[in-house]
Amino acid sequence: MQHERPVSRKPKWATDFITMPQYNKLIMGTGDREIQLYELSSLEPYCQISSLETVPLRLDYCYTGPDECSILYGDSQGCVNIILITSVGETLRMWKKLPKIENVPNIGIDNAMLSQNVTYIRWKVHQDWVTKVKYFPDICAIVSTSNHEASSLVIGCVLPSTNIEQQMREIREVCRDGKAKRALSNNNGSPQPRAPCDQTVFNVYKGVMTFDLSKQHNLLVTGGMDRVLRLWNPYVPGKPTGVLKGHSAPIFYLFISSEENRIFSVSMDNTAKIWDIHDQICLFTAHPKASLIRGDMSACLYSPSIKALYIAADSLALLSLRTSPQPQGHLIVSHMEPVLCCGYSHEFRQVVSCTEGSVVKVWDFDTGSHVFEFGGAHGQSAITCMTFDPKGRRLVTGGRDGILKIWNFNNGQCLKILKKDGESNEVCDCTYLTVHRNTYVMSVGWDRRINVYSDSPDEPHHIQKPQPSWQDDLRRGHIEDILCVAQCPPSLLATSSYDGEVIVWNLVSGHIQCRFASPLQPDCCHAQGMDTCVPSIIFLRSRALHAKFSSAACLLSSGPTGCIHFWNVLNGGKLLANFEASRFQQLITKLAVTKEDTSLYAADQLGYVYVYDIKTYALGSERTPPRAENYWRAHTGSITGLQIVDDDQVLLTSSIDCTVRLWSADGEFIGTFGQRDNWSIHTPSSWKHPAVPYEILIDPLSMPAHRILEGETRVSDVNNADNSEATSTEQKSNSPSKLRHPPLSFSDTDIMEEMKTSCYTEEHGKRLRHEIFKHTNKPPNHGGPKAYHTLKYFDIVDTPATCERPDLSLAGIDPFMSSFVEQELTEFQ
């Protein structure tokens, strides 16, 4: 604010500030016992009130009536100070003309009280610093707090009650005589406490740092150093009506959203939580690492108008509240909550998916039918990871409650519980491993340790503790949360963490074999605030187990801006190659390779799946980026599960968009688990291909970049440029950012004739999809404006046995496309 201050003005310690919107002013308290007013539009100093009794620590402002307001502040002596101003505009203009101190018009608090338009009241309320003060016009009272337990929160009046009305009349008479007045002060000038009938006192353990009050719900919520939220009836101070636990640090900010029946809380560790008022449960937790909030918190504010939470730390973060909508009737979903992990059991040929709502569902792989489900697997905690035992007969799940559970997933019976003593931290990944014919369950997570549990059939205890940690893990292990673990029998293990570090371990000895940090791209210009986490790592086992590949890369890790890094771990560990896998520079969330390590499948946060040929990549000195074989959009949200079923040449995916899907290895859409019609995995005619999921078609991120849609040109300009675009298609297809497809020669007339004279067969679908590529030079899931809608209508028909006319509706069509679509429909119908 004061970056252009004159040399004569010294810097101030700003304790708090608040806006005065009716008068376009900003009010700021300073460490020099001043209240300064600034022009809100220009931040130019307007005037200041000086010589306060003590430092104003917390400010509040309220517009109380036509041209009337009150300025409140709590100070370091535990007092609540109230400045009541009438004829505010005239008073401020008069103060603006006063003599200047440090180039700012100045008036002392004693001189300000001489005005008939100003009344100053000072109450002694607390025995410690005031942590927050706020005036609530609904109840005509001031609420103030401190860390002093005996006066943690006080709801009090502004003016004294009727038993001293005579004293107030005497004060007003003194004011009219031009003498200084100080409300409710004794002879030596010290502030007086309120009468007991004028205030309600709440005693809270360790005091109160923040609060909020809702008249609509008759609810007062407090938070403080003990990390507990307490719900009160504001008229009953004896005992809280509810206690909410869940924060791991002192509560810094609270807000009651009466319209949504929600409480928003933020703690000093930058964790934000949303609570339901009626059920008194936590609905959502925003972790600082997921929100990319770093540093010490200095301020918070919830904006009801945009439903967003501002958090000021090292940088200003805006957390928008996006309530997950209930799935629409025409959309197919596998779960009602985001799917966080999935897997395939070779033993039973079944797919298992787990969700944010702690629900486990079992599906038949061959038909897509629903087999079994059970809920509450980890109570109210989300299931974050899963794996199967080596035989594929038992399921292991890990949750945000820090617990691992082993299940018979065919009947929902919990066979074992694996947990550490003490504080429970979120489990991020788990795996089964075999060492010397002994099997173990290994987990990693927010405790930054590798936890190993023995899986012995002779273990009699239902609840099992981990084995002692490796010494290298204790002394030289990860210093940040571990996100992923991968193994390569017989003796290699790799872990990756939030700070971008990858450590390779020797499973037999527990020693670190090598470690490295994910590099940033040379052209990266925002390295300081970039998310460097490594959410996925995978071994190329065919290379790691053969001596002839000792100098080749055998470990892959995801990196910033959609990069994939190839590491050599057998000769000390070094980076051999990397390339940008995500065409939209999105974080790669999951990696998978085929059985022979010839093809790499990578999934990103936008829901895209990319396929690369890595058979010869990073084997020697060759550093040319691998050839992109295919890519398509599989989901509308971040992909959380990616597994290749090599025996059937099928890809399994899951996403936070609540769906679990099957695709052929070439990207052909088989179906979504939970759809009405079953498929036969070995009968391509039963697949959804050439259709694609409806929500992907209508999602804006699936639309291509087109200069008409972006308003950069007119329709006539594009029509005139059709010929030149046709001649340049081949050149564009050879550019690094586009996939190569064979040249095709189908015209729009050919396509429409096919649609009118033929049933919709799989071959027709393929030709239409190829035509989309010809128009846009992009894969079919992208489409162009024209071919996009043609494919949309075609996908309504699911290769019926008898040819029926589809229901071609214009609902939801872009206005620009209306004329084209209507013309096509006229010809077709």
TILUM-154938 format. One line per 5 residues: number of its first residue (from 0); for each residue x, y, z of C-alpha. Coordinates in steps of 0.001 Angstrom, whole numbers, plus 500000, padded with zeros to 6 digits. Each point is the difference from the previous one (the first is absolute). Example, Ala and Ser with C-alpha at 12.3 -4.5 7.8 and 13.67 -1.06 7.14 Angstrom:
0> 512300,495500,507800; 501370,503440,499340 .
This chain:
0> 500000,500000,500000; 502761,502389,500871; 502449,499187,497230; 499820,503612,498727; 499989,501711,503407 .
5> 501988,503232,500357; 503432,499824,501543; 498713,501858,503076; 497581,497184,500869; 501326,496970,501850 .
10> 498666,496468,499411; 497242,498761,502280; 499205,496609,501457; 496494,499222,498699; 498078,497963,502568 .
15> 496677,499624,498174; 497839,501642,497365; 496396,500078,498832; 498098,501759,497247; 497498,502854,500368 .
20> 498132,499418,496729; 497254,502622,500452; 502660,502718,500087; 502606,498346,497743; 502551,499845,502809 .
25> 502429,497437,501396; 500514,499979,503793; 503344,498748,501317; 501370,499646,503524; 503703,500619,500628 .
30> 502531,499166,502653; 500378,503725,500731; 496564,500073,501665; 498287,501479,496945; 496976,499304,497854 .
35> 500723,501111,496450; 497488,500545,497205; 500946,499579,496337; 498167,500625,496745; 498903,496530,498932 .
40> 500384,500699,496279; 503495,501490,500063; 501323,498945,503452; 500996,503603,500600; 500059,501050,503706 .
45> 496830,501890,500962; 500319,500693,503735; 500865,498296,503275; 498878,499810,503634; 503036,499949,502286 .
50> 500918,499849,503689; 497857,496970,500758; 500284,498463,503455; 501780,496933,498627; 500691,498099,496782 .
55> 496860,499041,498024; 500387,496303,499206; 496678,499026,498397; 497631,502287,498068; 496370,499888,498973 .
60> 497662,502426,498270; 496223,500171,499752; 497667,502335,498128; 497295,500553,502625; 497647,502436,498251 .
65> 499728,502865,497520; 503374,501750,500175; 500811,498240,503288; 502616,497374,500756; 502043,498404,502751 .
70> 503688,499149,499985; 501031,497341,502523; 503381,498745,501029; 501395,497639,502603; 503310,500902,501544 .
75> 502938,498457,501822; 498505,500787,503423; 496933,497861,499412; 497715,503002,499422; 497269,500389,497386 .
80> 500005,503537,498606; 497014,501447,498138; 499974,503193,497939; 496438,500995,499045; 499836,502597,497221 .
85> 496965,501889,498665; 500046,502272,496937; 502910,497875,498857; 500610,501748,496684; 500176,503447,501591 .
90> 502194,498746,502847; 502511,498364,497666; 500196,503089,497788; 500703,502105,503089; 502788,497630,501106 .
95> 501473,500142,496490; 500658,503764,500456; 501912,499661,503296; 503770,500574,500330; 502168,497181,498693 .
100> 502441,497750,501808; 502341,498097,497704; 497983,501399,497108; 496710,498501,501297; 497143,502123,501489 .
105> 499972,499094,503689; 497601,500257,502930; 500572,498638,503503; 497345,497791,501570; 499463,502578,502766 .
110> 499340,502753,497463; 497782,497731,497928; 497744,499479,503008; 499362,503766,500223; 497805,499752,496909 .
115> 496263,499539,500523; 500116,497424,497206; 502428,497681,501804; 499465,497798,503060; 502835,497902,501405 .
120> 499353,497023,502314; 502606,497717,501543; 499106,496781,501822; 502389,497857,502014; 498963,496522,498871 .
125> 502952,497573,499973; 503158,499331,501968; 502066,499295,496902; 500411,501358,496475; 496828,500144,497952 .
130> 500253,497370,497240; 496859,501036,498106; 497170,502530,500296; 496855,500290,497907; 496701,501892,500192 .
135> 496841,498070,499069; 497132,502363,499135; 497481,497109,500105; 500415,499715,503760; 501299,503566,500593 .
140> 503008,498662,501883; 503775,499804,499796; 501766,496639,500164; 503654,500002,501030; 502456,497224,500835 .
145> 503368,499388,501654; 502208,497115,501069; 499137,500617,503658; 497853,497025,501030; 497831,501878,502527 .
150> 498996,502549,497345; 500535,498005,496808; 496973,501430,498203; 497743,502841,501121; 496741,501133,498392 .
155> 499341,503521,501269; 498058,503152,499357; 501292,503125,498274; 498449,502462,502426; 499229,499278,503646 .
160> 496522,498884,501033; 497266,502161,501567; 501319,499885,503527; 502560,502646,499115; 498030,501999,497457 .
165> 500323,503022,502243; 503775,499731,499841; 499854,499945,496213; 497832,503129,499970; 502619,501744,502111 .
170> 502662,498936,497530; 498026,501478,497113; 499548,503261,501897; 503726,500194,500560; 500483,499473,496261 .
175> 497737,502912,499151; 502034,502198,502315; 503080,499237,497912; 501819,497994,502615; 501731,496730,499279 .
180> 497933,496915,500700; 500989,496416,500592; 497177,497565,500420; 500048,497824,503072; 503385,500972,501388 .
185> 500736,500513,503607; 501890,502918,501478; 503459,498784,499059; 498961,499468,496347; 500195,496193,499955 .
190> 497230,498108,498175; 497174,498392,501940; 498579,496505,499528; 496442,499508,498860; 497323,499174,502511 .
195> 499325,496228,500219; 496553,500516,498511; 501537,501650,496928; 502131,497076,498866; 500151,496216,499622 .
200> 503326,498325,500719; 501125,496641,498531; 502818,498072,501663; 501925,497871,497484; 503061,497838,500567 .
205> 503120,501789,498694; 497914,502971,498888; 498547,500961,496632; 501911,501217,496955; 497112,500332,497553 .
210> 496229,499672,499815; 496887,500624,497938; 496345,500432,500837; 496834,499243,498042; 496714,501529,501124 .
215> 498102,497798,497531; 501259,496785,501586; 500297,501521,503493; 503544,498651,499904; 503363,501180,501308 .
220> 503113,498064,498938; 503422,500481,501613; 503510,498704,499364; 503344,500457,501660; 503296,498544,501107 .
225> 498522,496624,500970; 499167,499261,496307; 496332,499306,500806; 496917,501677,498562; 497227,500584,502532 .
230> 496387,500751,499129; 497992,502111,502471; 496592,501454,500526; 501015,503674,500302; 497646,500436,502958 .
235> 501195,496900,501912; 503688,500361,500928; 500167,497042,502361; 500629,497122,497578; 500520,499673,496220 .
240> 497319,498272,497961; 502586,498238,497858; 503728,499335,499717; 501720,499474,496614; 503455,498421,499938 .
245> 502244,499469,497018; 502505,502834,499745; 503640,499359,500868; 500942,503634,500695; 498402,503034,501729 .
250> 496881,501350,498309; 500722,503250,498156; 496750,500869,498207; 496297,499082,500157; 497031,500876,497833 .
255> 496353,498867,500175; 498211,499751,496654; 496371,500102,501097; 498584,499452,496516; 501987,496804,499468 .
260> 499868,498765,503629; 503778,499774,499995; 502877,501056,502249; 503352,500837,498398; 503073,499702,502215 .
265> 503688,500596,499294; 502838,499032,502335; 503521,501351,500355; 501424,497138,497912; 498039,501345,496978 .
270> 497433,497189,500136; 496420,500967,499133; 496960,497942,500992; 496298,500155,499205; 497531,498815,502668 .
275> 496281,499301,499889; 498143,502013,502649; 497147,497556,500567; 501898,496705,499843; 503140,501498,501622 .
280> 502338,498011,497751; 502918,500947,497770; 498955,499982,496351; 503287,500918,498355; 503634,500708,500842 .
285> 502263,502115,497781; 503582,499060,500824; 502622,502732,499466; 502171,497846,497759; 497110,499149,497740 .
290> 499081,503700,499913; 503652,501053,499490; 499903,502310,503053; 503403,500561,501546; 501322,502206,502795 .
295> 498498,501516,503132; 496413,501123,499781; 499308,503691,500507; 496344,500485,499021; 496855,498164,498849 .
300> 496690,501075,498509; 497006,498098,498665; 498035,501738,497249; 496370,498787,499897; 499371,501762,496693 .
305> 502500,497860,498075; 500061,497096,502485; 503760,500119,500344; 502490,500091,502848; 502980,502348,499849 .
310> 503105,498942,501935; 503026,502293,500239; 503285,498231,500745; 503193,500283,497941; 497598,500730,497166 .
315> 496276,500675,499712; 497988,496830,499348; 496397,499875,498797; 498185,496764,500845; 496752,499874,498056 .
320> 497204,497884,501430; 498770,497691,497277; 497264,497765,501302; 500040,496676,498204; 496700,499833,498098 .
325> 497923,496868,500151; 500462,497989,496813; 497398,500929,497416; 497508,497429,498849; 501492,499564,496534 .
330> 503564,499578,501292; 501352,496579,500920; 502038,499793,503211; 501587,497122,501876; 499833,501659,503423 .
335> 498271,502949,501629; 503359,501314,501299; 503398,500586,498356; 501860,496751,499325; 503501,500194,501512 .
340> 501406,496594,498979; 499158,496810,498126; 501592,496649,499181; 499558,496718,498153; 500042,496534,501592 .
345> 501362,497391,497569; 498819,497197,502272; 496311,500917,499899; 500015,502138,496828; 498400,502780,501986 .
350> 500571,503747,500299; 499969,501705,503411; 499509,503764,500379; 500184,502126,503178; 498692,503502,500615 .
355> 500209,503190,501977; 496919,498832,501932; 501756,496812,501228; 497926,497763,497692; 501469,496874,498368 .
360> 498320,498592,496890; 500769,496738,498200; 499275,499689,496257; 500115,497141,497518; 502812,500706,497558 .
365> 498555,497988,497101; 496520,501567,500007; 500231,503203,502063; 497200,498876,502314; 499924,500964,503676 .
370> 500900,497050,502270; 500218,501269,503571; 500671,503092,502092; 500518,501032,503600; 500278,503440,501628 .
375> 501651,501570,503014; 503195,498070,499325; 502030,502678,501798; 497144,501660,501876; 499567,503560,498782 .
380> 503519,500101,498493; 500718,499731,496296; 501737,496964,498541; 503132,501387,498374; 501773,496884,498692 .
385> 499568,496267,499487; 501860,496890,498883; 499483,496242,499827; 502012,497205,501585; 502259,498024,497623 .
390> 497225,497476,499308; 497402,502711,499353; 497606,498538,502584; 500211,502639,502749; 499661,503763,499798 .
395> 502094,502519,501942; 498687,503556,500395; 501621,503071,501534; 498119,503068,501163; 500272,503541,501211 .
400> 499549,498637,503516; 503558,498636,499794; 498849,496364,500145; 500499,497049,497647; 497367,497268,499820 .
405> 500087,496559,498399; 496652,498817,498611; 498214,497054,498548; 498501,502236,497338; 497409,497427,498925 .
410> 498091,500293,503268; 501365,503189,501603; 501650,498264,502970; 502955,501876,501529; 502725,497420,500602 .
415> 502684,502227,501551; 500639,503577,501069; 503515,501404,499560; 500739,503226,501877; 502740,501900,501795 .
420> 499887,501201,503569; 499495,503694,500673; 498866,502582,497501; 498434,498631,496821; 501109,501621,496739 .
425> 498494,499489,496581; 501138,496959,498058; 500799,500998,496400; 501061,496694,498442; 500464,496341,500868 .
430> 501362,496861,498389; 500549,496294,500625; 503537,498666,499757; 501813,496703,500431; 503469,499687,501547 .
435> 501542,496555,500584; 496608,498287,499621; 498523,502282,502658; 497205,502369,499060; 499592,503514,501344 .
440> 497641,502923,499656; 501808,503310,499562; 498440,503459,500311; 501182,503590,499639; 498316,503303,500725 .
445> 500004,503179,501983; 502072,498599,502859; 502987,500065,497567; 501021,496461,500923; 499925,496600,498305 .
450> 497810,497735,502116; 500377,496236,499531; 497453,497517,501386; 500578,496244,499975; 497240,498035,498260 .
455> 500332,496672,501723; 497111,497522,500216; 501226,499114,503476; 499479,503544,501315; 497254,499626,502649 .
460> 499253,503690,500602; 497258,501785,498084; 501728,503377,500454; 503630,499937,498937; 502809,502518,500434 .
465> 502821,500704,497524; 503508,498686,500301; 502774,502355,501216; 500934,502606,497405; 503191,499708,497991 .
470> 502865,502006,501425; 500660,501728,496692; 496337,500945,499899; 500227,501590,503436; 503280,501820,499398 .
475> 500019,500813,496286; 496505,499312,498730; 497467,502375,498492; 499493,503391,501622; 496627,500522,498320 .
480> 496821,497921,499645; 500498,496808,497985; 497483,499719,497160; 500876,496806,498145; 501840,496684,500338 .
485> 501074,497530,497295; 501889,496707,500195; 502121,497945,497662; 500718,496469,501234; 502152,498682,501368 .
490> 501563,502896,501889; 499183,503454,498648; 497493,502440,501469; 499378,503631,499034; 498089,502739,501821 .
495> 499126,503529,498895; 498973,503015,502051; 498228,503335,499881; 503233,502001,499571; 500973,498129,496822 .
500> 502561,497637,501550; 500245,496351,498928; 501878,497486,502168; 500941,496484,498885; 500402,497458,502828 .
505> 501446,496534,500385; 497142,497897,501353; 502245,497402,501591; 502295,502334,501939; 497741,503033,500362 .
510> 502798,502291,498786; 499684,502827,497506; 501439,499030,496631; 499652,503414,498340; 497891,503142,500135 .
515> 499228,502841,497630; 497781,503052,499632; 497676,500607,497084; 501510,502665,497718; 498076,502978,498670 .
520> 499720,500777,496323; 502625,502490,498745; 497292,502358,498727; 498106,499980,503316; 499640,503615,501196 .
525> 497922,499429,503164; 502094,497396,501774; 499533,501403,503507; 496248,499455,500254; 499821,496904,497788 .
530> 498522,496738,501210; 502956,497596,499920; 498276,496970,501524; 500492,496539,498476; 496644,498181,500216 .
535> 501029,496973,497928; 503102,497853,499460; 500416,496653,498247; 502817,497543,499227; 500796,498584,496579 .
540> 500574,496504,501343; 501279,498489,496755; 502904,502458,500102; 500673,499880,503729; 500345,496208,500050 .
545> 502430,499641,497066; 503696,500815,500240; 500153,501141,496371; 497772,502952,500933; 502122,501093,502958 .
550> 500650,503393,498396; 496417,500512,498841; 497150,501770,501755; 497866,497637,502067; 497994,502390,502233 .
555> 497394,502500,498813; 498595,502878,502032; 497485,502726,499277; 501131,503593,500351; 498917,503637,499709 .
560> 498201,501367,496920; 499044,496558,498732; 503543,498615,499694; 501105,496387,500429; 503572,499310,501159 .
565> 502020,496874,499195; 502601,499047,502651; 502840,497526,500139; 500165,498539,503526; 502562,497217,499624 .
570> 503087,502177,499589; 499601,502584,502725; 496809,501541,498676; 499827,502681,497333; 497515,501582,497632 .
575> 500327,498582,496503; 497098,501650,498204; 496697,501768,500399; 497222,501296,497807; 496738,501892,500313 .
580> 497236,497389,499885; 496965,502204,500665; 499187,502143,496999; 498310,502475,502327; 502883,500110,502528 .
585> 497828,498428,502698; 501414,497925,502844; 500250,496304,499123; 498058,498214,502741; 500407,496330,499008 .
590> 502444,497894,497993; 499688,496437,498657; 502087,497864,497637; 499219,496893,498005; 501369,496618,501051 .
595> 503009,500198,497686; 500659,503670,500860; 499481,501010,496385; 497142,502490,500424; 499478,502656,502656 .
600> 496545,501217,501013; 499857,503343,501826; 496930,501749,501432; 499723,503658,500998; 497821,502283,502101 .
605> 497689,500909,497117; 499033,496374,499431; 502134,499359,496908; 501816,496713,499360; 503164,500010,497890 .
610> 501714,496978,498449; 503712,500098,499123; 502323,497461,498396; 502963,499671,502408; 501462,496734,498765 .
615> 503351,501583,499134; 499694,503278,501930; 502749,500812,502539; 501866,496782,499259; 503186,501707,498896 .
620> 500897,503388,498639; 496662,500424,498174; 498170,503009,501461; 497369,500694,497345; 496563,500137,501692 .
625> 498099,496731,499551; 497389,499692,497300; 496424,500751,501051; 497860,497070,498908; 496639,501363,501140 .
630> 498223,502209,502474; 496386,500618,500992; 497922,501506,502757; 498748,497285,502334; 498454,502111,502791 .
635> 498957,503563,500752; 501941,500050,503291; 503416,499013,501267; 500776,496321,499430; 500609,498135,503277 .
640> 500402,496427,498746; 501796,498546,496950; 500642,496287,499476; 500772,497944,496903; 498468,496534,499758 .
645> 502524,498487,497600; 498249,496651,499503; 496956,501732,498523; 501707,503091,498536; 497739,502221,502083 .
650> 500600,503188,502001; 498212,500694,503314; 499576,503628,501137; 498282,501836,502864; 499549,503684,500744 .
655> 498678,502557,502428; 497106,500442,497557; 498389,496992,501792; 500570,497543,497151; 502000,496817,499378 .
660> 500471,499069,496333; 501496,497389,497698; 501806,500761,496752; 501733,497894,497422; 503752,500407,499785 .
665> 499392,502181,496930; 497632,502344,501845; 496693,498526,498845; 497281,500604,502574; 498677,496717,501435 .
670> 497715,501411,502674; 499467,501559,503414; 499470,497783,503015; 496459,500672,501145; 498464,500421,496554 .
675> 496700,498253,499270; 501185,497766,497137; 502642,497348,500622; 502902,499416,497650; 501949,496921,499020 .
680> 503687,500734,500313; 500853,497724,497055; 497195,501273,497732; 500899,503439,498614; 496505,500465,498561 .
685> 498671,500181,503580; 502328,502883,500856; 498960,503644,500013; 502585,500765,497336; 499863,502062,497774 .
690> 497974,502045,502496; 501772,501857,502796; 498585,500995,503416; 497396,502735,499671; 501486,502203,502728 .
695> 503316,500044,498149; 498283,501196,496833; 498289,502922,501737; 502888,500976,502264; 501542,503348,498938 .
700> 503530,498659,500380; 499236,497392,497345; 499223,502686,497442; 502783,500950,497617; 501621,503396,499867 .
705> 498303,501750,497089; 500346,503633,499035; 496243,500416,499353; 499078,498601,503419; 502564,502310,501561 .
710> 498642,503017,498094; 503194,500666,498104; 498474,499846,496505; 496743,499743,498060; 498268,497067,498343 .
715> 500594,501427,496520; 503720,500219,500669; 500117,496318,500841; 497939,498997,496983; 502346,501940,497723 .
720> 502970,498337,501612; 498735,496412,499613; 502118,499322,496927; 503181,501290,501559; 499346,497977,503162 .
725> 499490,496838,497975; 503386,500393,498311; 501749,500596,503321; 498439,497048,501850; 502840,497645,499171 .
730> 502604,502494,501212; 498136,500554,503267; 499703,496290,500640; 503775,499729,500030; 500388,502601,502747 .
735> 501175,498722,503403; 496736,500936,501757; 497723,497876,497738; 499603,496275,499473; 500603,498489,496568 .
740> 497108,498259,498243; 499808,498663,496424; 498604,502475,497456; 496268,499575,499366; 497737,501304,497236 .
745> 496425,499916,501322; 497916,503093,499315; 497118,501343,502085; 497588,498818,497266; 501442,496476,500234 .
750> 499433,499959,503721; 496412,501193,499757; 499233,497475,497252; 501410,497245,502201; 497816,501158,502880 .
755> 496847,500082,497839; 500436,496724,498128; 501690,497728,502536; 499406,498668,503466; 502454,501298,502564 .
760> 502705,497378,500058; 503351,499906,501687; 501747,500622,496676; 497903,503110,499360; 500923,501291,503427 .
765> 503673,499576,499269; 499678,501877,496722; 498168,502862,501718; 502652,500206,502691; 502725,500105,497366 .
770> 498100,502755,498202; 500029,502023,503202; 503758,499767,499984; 500138,501182,496384; 497986,503143,500849 .
775> 501908,500918,503131; 503323,498155,499873; 499200,498835,503539; 499017,496594,501428; 496297,499084,499874 .
780> 499376,500787,503669; 500955,503592,499251; 498040,500481,496810; 499391,503181,498067; 496896,502193,500308 .
785> 498377,498351,496990; 501055,496409,500458; 499560,500264,503792; 496232,500229,499736; 499816,497408,497239 .
790> 501734,497547,502315; 497777,501093,502872; 496870,498984,498101; 501571,496814,498779; 500898,498962,503568 .
795> 496336,500060,500987; 499566,496749,498051; 501790,497038,501549; 500426,497719,496918; 496426,498666,500138 .
800> 499022,496709,498497; 497336,501748,497921; 500579,503368,498415; 497883,502648,501770; 499963,503744,499516 .
805> 501774,501688,502956; 498418,502799,501970; 501905,502974,498657; 499386,502898,502366; 501463,503488,499689 .
810> 500048,500482,503776; 503319,501295,501270; 501464,500724,496545; 502315,502972,499715; 498177,502878,498209 .
815> 502714,500119,497378; 499264,496389,499093; 496209,500380,499716; 499886,500746,496272; 502324,497126,499139 .
820> 498143,497502,502177; 496591,501053,498720; 501203,499561,496434; 501305,496523,500744; 496816,498998,501809 .
825> 497853,501225,497077; 501970,497831,497601; 500023,497025,502350; 496388,500050,501132 .
